[in-house]
Amino acid sequence: MPLLQISLRAGKPEAYRQAIFDSLYRAMRETLDVPEDDQFMTITEHEAANFRYGAAFGVARSDDLVFIRITVFNTRTAEQKKALFRRIAELLGENPGIRPEDVFVNIADAAKENWSVGNGLAQFA
């Protein structure tokens, strides 16, 4: 039940943004065993004045940087997360062509009781 929030600089075409969605969904299916059609993702575009980054950790980023925040159940292993990071970078490199240096991913673990996926119910508590 991942929830993805993707942030990038404004101006990319729809096909580029859709490729990000598709690549992230594929990476999650392959590494986290996410069920089919479990797609809850948003993209937020930011004007240059509202999008800042640096070269921290020795990474030379560009204006094509994509911030990806993934909130998941707190049941994922460190190995699954590492595999997900690698696969995201690979797939985004293939389509839409984002350099690995421009893929910034953060995973936030959340207990199952912290989720309501509709109808005001605590489906997983």
C-alpha positions as CSV (number, residue, x, y, z in Angstrom):
1,M,0.0,0.0,0.0
2,P,2.6,2.6,-1.0
3,L,1.7,6.2,-1.3
4,L,4.1,8.2,-3.5
5,Q,4.6,11.9,-3.6
6,I,6.9,13.0,-6.5
7,S,8.3,16.5,-6.8
8,L,10.1,18.0,-9.8
9,R,10.7,21.2,-11.7
10,A,7.8,22.4,-13.8
11,G,7.9,22.1,-17.5
12,K,8.2,18.4,-18.3
13,P,5.7,17.0,-20.8
14,E,2.9,14.7,-19.8
15,A,4.6,11.6,-21.4
16,Y,7.7,12.3,-19.2
17,R,5.5,12.5,-16.0
18,Q,3.6,9.4,-17.0
19,A,6.9,7.5,-17.5
20,I,7.9,8.4,-14.0
21,F,4.6,6.9,-12.7
22,D,5.0,3.8,-14.8
23,S,8.7,3.2,-13.8
24,L,8.0,3.7,-10.1
25,Y,5.0,1.4,-10.2
26,R,7.0,-1.3,-12.0
27,A,9.9,-0.9,-9.5
28,M,7.5,-1.4,-6.5
29,R,5.8,-4.4,-8.2
30,E,9.2,-6.0,-8.7
31,T,10.9,-5.3,-5.4
32,L,8.1,-4.9,-2.8
33,D,5.5,-7.3,-4.2
34,V,3.0,-4.5,-4.5
35,P,-0.4,-5.8,-5.7
36,E,-1.6,-5.1,-9.2
37,D,-3.4,-1.8,-9.6
38,D,-2.1,-0.6,-6.2
39,Q,-1.2,2.9,-7.6
40,F,-1.5,5.9,-5.4
41,M,0.8,8.6,-6.7
42,T,0.9,12.3,-7.2
43,I,3.3,14.6,-9.0
44,T,3.8,18.1,-7.9
45,E,5.6,20.5,-10.2
46,H,7.5,23.5,-8.9
47,E,8.8,26.7,-10.5
48,A,12.5,27.1,-10.3
49,A,12.2,29.7,-7.5
50,N,10.4,27.0,-5.4
51,F,12.7,24.1,-6.1
52,R,16.1,24.0,-4.3
53,Y,18.8,21.3,-4.1
54,G,22.5,21.1,-3.5
55,A,25.5,18.8,-4.1
56,A,25.4,17.3,-0.6
57,F,26.9,13.8,-0.2
58,G,29.1,14.3,-3.2
59,V,26.2,14.0,-5.8
60,A,26.2,16.3,-8.7
61,R,22.5,16.9,-9.3
62,S,20.9,18.8,-12.1
63,D,17.6,20.7,-12.7
64,D,16.2,17.3,-13.7
65,L,16.3,16.2,-10.0
66,V,13.2,14.3,-8.9
67,F,12.3,14.0,-5.2
68,I,10.4,10.8,-4.5
69,R,8.8,10.2,-1.1
70,I,7.3,6.7,-0.6
71,T,5.2,6.0,2.5
72,V,4.8,2.2,3.1
73,F,3.8,-0.2,5.8
74,N,6.6,-0.6,8.3
75,T,7.0,-4.3,7.3
76,R,9.6,-3.8,4.5
77,T,13.1,-5.1,5.1
78,A,16.3,-3.1,4.5
79,E,17.1,-5.5,1.6
80,Q,13.8,-4.7,0.0
81,K,14.4,-1.0,0.3
82,K,17.9,-1.2,-1.1
83,A,16.5,-3.3,-4.1
84,L,13.8,-0.7,-4.6
85,F,16.3,2.2,-4.6
86,R,18.4,0.4,-7.3
87,R,15.5,-0.5,-9.4
88,I,13.9,2.9,-9.3
89,A,17.2,4.5,-10.5
90,E,17.5,1.8,-13.3
91,L,14.0,2.2,-14.6
92,L,13.9,6.0,-14.4
93,G,17.2,5.9,-16.3
94,E,15.6,3.8,-19.1
95,N,12.3,5.8,-19.2
96,P,12.0,8.8,-19.1
97,G,15.9,9.1,-19.1
98,I,16.6,10.5,-15.6
99,R,20.3,10.3,-14.5
100,P,20.8,8.2,-11.3
101,E,22.3,11.3,-9.7
102,D,18.9,13.0,-10.1
103,V,16.9,10.3,-8.4
104,F,16.4,11.3,-4.7
105,V,14.3,8.8,-2.8
106,N,13.0,8.8,0.8
107,I,11.0,5.9,2.3
108,A,8.8,6.7,5.3
109,D,7.6,3.7,7.3
110,A,4.1,3.8,8.8
111,A,2.4,1.3,11.0
112,K,-0.6,-0.4,9.5
113,E,-3.0,1.2,11.9
114,N,-2.0,4.6,10.6
115,W,-3.8,4.0,7.2
116,S,-7.3,4.5,6.1
117,V,-7.7,3.8,2.4
118,G,-11.4,4.8,2.0
119,N,-14.8,4.8,3.6
120,G,-13.5,6.2,6.9
121,L,-12.3,2.7,7.9
122,A,-9.1,1.5,9.5
123,Q,-8.7,-1.4,7.1
124,F,-5.4,-2.6,8.5
125,A,-5.7,-2.0,12.2
